[in-house]
Amino acid sequence: QVQLVESGGGLVQAGGSLRLSCAASGNMFGFYIMGWYRQAPGKQRELVATITYGGTPSYGDSIEGRFTISRDHINNTVSLEMNSQKPENTAVYYCNYQWGEVEYWGQGTQVTVSS
């Protein structure tokens, strides 16, 4: 089992910045990938960003270079720096752990961007 606990969500004005963090604990092994997904009301969950064990990031098509994902192996955390926020970024953001067919999700943290 792997436990993922997100933090850092909240209310931010359009154009502002917000940093999400996810602390992972439990039986992590292998070259696992960590990432962030989001789900807005009435929409499907979509990819925000992932980062490989070696630190290679990948971003969803809608991110437009305003977000930066990073990970810290010492503290087993993955972070998402979100800049130039837009109201359409309002969603619940979920932390994700993936190694092969094994996948875990955090409970999510709400991000609300006001116009």
Secondary structure as UniProt FT lines:
FT   STRAND          2..7
FT   STRAND          10..13
FT   TURN            14..15
FT   STRAND          18..26
FT   STRAND          33..39
FT   TURN            41..42
FT   STRAND          46..51
FT   TURN            53..54
FT   STRAND          57..59
FT   TURN            61..62
FT   TURN            64..65
FT   STRAND          67..72
FT   TURN            73..76
FT   STRAND          77..82
FT   HELIX           87..89
FT   STRAND          91..99
FT   TURN            100..101
FT   STRAND          102..105
FT   STRAND          109..114
//
